[in-house]
Amino acid sequence: MHQVLESITLALSAIWTSKLRSFMTVLGNIVAVSSIVTVVSLIQGMNAMVSSAIVSDVGADSFTVQRMPLIRTDDEAEINRNNPNLTIDEADAVRRFGRSISTVMAQAQAQATVSLGDRVLERVQVQGVTPEYINFGLFGAERGRMMSPIEVERNRPVVLLGAGVAEALFDQTSAVDKVVKIGGVHFRIVGVSAKKGSFFGASQDDFAVIPLGMHTKLFGARPSLSLMVKPVSQELLPAAMDEATVALRVARRLKAADRSNFGVFTSDTVLGIYQQATTGIFAVLVGVVALSLLVGGIVIMNIMLMVVSERTREIGLRKALGARRADIMWQVLTESVTLSTFGGIVGIALGFGFAQLIAALSPLPATLELWSVVLGLAIAGAVGLFFGAYPALRAARLDPIEALRRE
């Protein structure tokens, strides 16, 4: 252990003595490791934000039925372009048919103007829901209360406002029990939701939730509905999805050979598509990192060969005093690995700094993961070990007599 610490100390001393040369030597490692840490920090931050948003919208213990399936290609979009809208009757059919299904909520979305006196908010997302919405964790009332199932069922003109809308209309005063206009119709505010923040720069708090019956009065009697379905238990989720699919196919009188003209998916399905997209980013990262590491490794090998040449007499003297080949190899390898790892540490610091700077200047979040730090250090150490092996072997093979003769 003492020999290891002594070798590391000598290596650090050599780095400090030739600071500029050492920096230029590990520049490739710095670029590679900082690239890893920056991209991983941004991707992990986006993964956390997207996962939270998708689970919040779809639900971890439920699934969604929509007019369109998840579209991946232009051909799929063309095939599903004429899919009929989902209806309340079809929601009832799913509810009746599914033994594994606990509850079904229908909802519709549209944009409208929300106003209070001379304060007007354009293009606010207005969501109409059925009484079953209370069984899903999509909304919550931080102030006031949720709309009751009776109010929703009887189509009362009540509304649950998003925190962003309430703040824009009422500033710091209480919005509960006040009246606002949505699409020119008066609604009484029963509650204000908790603040969710933004998603890629877009606010998640600019919405209003009203009974579906009032929604149809405002935006038309044939809205494009989506259904949220909750199974009796998490274990019955696949069975519930199958039952919902069968119920809709029967309701639409589709034959066995006909494709399903609707989409059924869970939060995991959406997350899977997102992760496939980010895999491409990782593939590009691998190419950039591999090139940087190759260049950095070659530079380290050349510098270590030059170091061995400069210290030929020192190596010869150590051998004459009894140093073994393994001792010489260990000294050179330790210096190479220390130099490379030093570059990795600088790269980690710069990478996290770049990620935080991007997060501060853009809507992209950043999260530093411990495994990315460990990966960066491991890669840097491995590069130093691999590309330092040849200079170390060359140093170990030096003849002490010939080495001592050299000036």
C-alpha positions, -999 to +999 in steps of 0.1 A: +000+000+000+029+023+008+044+017-026+011+025-043+007+058-024+044+067-032+039+060-069+007+081-069+025+110-051+053+108-076+028+109-105+010+139-091+043+157-086+052+150-122+018+163-133+022+195-112+057+201-125+045+200-162+010+215-158+005+226-194+018+194-209-003+174-184-034+193-194-028+189-231-021+152-225-055+145-208-075+169-230-091+140-249-101+124-216-116+156-204-137+160-235-149+124-234-158+123-197-174+157-197-195+146-227-206+115-208-215+134-176-232+163-195-254+141-217-262+115-189-271+143-165-294+159-190-310+126-201-315+114-165-331+148-157-354+145-187-362+108-179-373+118-144-394+147-156-410+128-185-417+097-163-433+119-137-454+137-163-465+105-181-474+087-149-493+119-138-512+120-171-518+083-177-515+068-142-492+040-130-521+017-122-544+025-151-545+026-189-559+050-215-581+043-245-580+069-273-593+075-308-557+071-322-531+046-311-495+058-305-483+068-340-447+059-350-448+063-388-466+082-415-482+050-427-497+044-393-510+080-392-527+075-426-543+042-416-558+056-384-567+090-398-604+081-401-608+064-367-642+073-352-644+093-320-650+075-287-684+080-271-700+079-237-720+048-248-687+030-256-674+040-222-705+024-207-699-007-228-663-010-214-676-005-179-703-032-183-682-058-201-650-057-180-650-079-150-615-069-142-623-032-146-630-012-115-639+022-130-639+041-163-636+078-167-644+097-199-628+131-206-626+156-234-602+185-240-605+218-257-591+253-255-611+283-245-609+318-231-611+322-193-618+357-180-624+376-148-635+412-155-608+428-177-584+400-171-585+375-200-565+343-205-565+329-241-562+292-251-566+277-216-568+239-216-604+231-205-610+195-196-644+179-192-647+149-170-672+124-158-680+117-121-654+088-120-626+114-123-625+114-085-611+078-085-580+089-105-551+109-091-550+133-121-560+164-101-558+176-065-573+206-047-546+225-027-572+251-018-610+246-017-621+211-028-626+188-057-658+189-077-682+163-062-694+134-083-730+147-078-720+181-092-703+165-122-732+141-128-758+169-127-736+192-149-733+220-124-714+251-136-685+245-113-647+244-121-615+233-106-588+258-117-551+251-123-527+270-101-514+291-130-549+302-141-559+311-105-527+331-100-530+350-133-567+360-126-566+365-088-530+373-079-526+365-042-563+366-033-584+335-028-601+322-059-624+297-041-661+305-045-654+333-070-670+332-105-651+332-138-662+330-174-652+301-195-661+305-231-686+332-221-704+310-195-702+317-157-686+290-135-681+289-098-646+280-086-648+252-060-610+245-058-575+253-070-550+226-078-515+223-064-488+238-086-472+213-109-445+235-126-435+234-162-427+207-187-400+216-213-409+253-207-447+248-210-467+254-179-487+224-165-509+247-144-529+265-171-560+244-171-596+242-159-616+211-151-654+212-156-682+185-158-682+167-192-719+178-197-709+215-195-680+208-217-702+194-245-725+225-241-695+247-247-677+229-274-703+206-291-722+174-285-697+151-303-663+157-287-634+134-292-633+116-259-605+096-243-611+070-216-591+063-185-596+028-172-586+014-138-585-023-131-596-040-099-560-045-090-526-038-106-522-076-113-553-075-135-541-047-157-533-069-188-567-087-184-585-053-181-568-040-212-579-072-231-615-068-219-616-031-228-603-040-263-629-067-268-657-045-255-649-017-279-645-041-308-679-056-300-695-022-296-681-011-330-690-045-346-656-052-359-649-086-374-620-108-363-600-098-394-605-061-389-579-040-372-588-021-340-597+015-349-586+029-315-556+028-292-550+012-258-518+019-239-503+023-205-477+047-191-451+020-197-459+020-234-454+057-237-422+055-216-409+027-238-413+049-270-395+078-252-367+055-241-363+042-277-358+078-288-332+086-262-313+054-272-303+072-304-288+100-283-267+074-264-256+059-296-243+092-309-226+098-275-208+064-277-193+075-311-182+109-298-167+094-266-150+065-284-133+090-308-122+113-280-109+084-259-089+070-288-073+104-294-067+109-257-053+075-253-028+079-282-017+112-268-012+097-233+008+068-248+030+092-268+036+114-238+045+085-216+069+072-242+085+106-241+086+105-203+103+071-204+129+085-229+135+116-207+139+094-175+161+067-191+190+073-167+167+074-137+152+041-148+187+026-153+198+038-119+167+022-102+174-011-119+211-009-109+200-005-073+178-036-075+144-025-089+126-053-107+109-051-141+075-052-122+085-022-101+094-001-132+062-012-150+041-003-119+057+031-116+050+040-153+015+025-152+006+043-120+017+076-135-003+069-167-035+059-148-031+089-124-027+113-153-057+098-171-079+097-139-070+133-132-084+141-166-115+121-157-120+141-125-117+174-144-141+161-171-167+152-144-165+186-129-168+203-163-195+180-175-217+186-144-210+223-148-221+223-184-253+204-176-262+228-148-255+258-172-278+242-199-304+236-172-302+272-161-305+286-196-331+262-210-361+242-198-340+210-198-335+196-163-302+180-151-296+153-125-261+141-117-262+103-113-235+085-091-232+058-117-222+083-144-194+096-121-182+061-115-184+053-152-164+084-161-137+076-136-136+039-147-133+048-183-106+073-176-086+048-155-090+021-181-077+044-209-046+052-188-040+015-180-045+003-216-025+031-234+002+032-206+009-006-209+032-002-239+054+026-225+055+007-191+067-025-209+093-006-229+106+011-197+108-023-179+128-038-208+155-011-207+190-025-201+204-008-170+239-005-183+228+010-217+204+033-198+231+046-175+254+054-205+228+077-220+231+114-214 
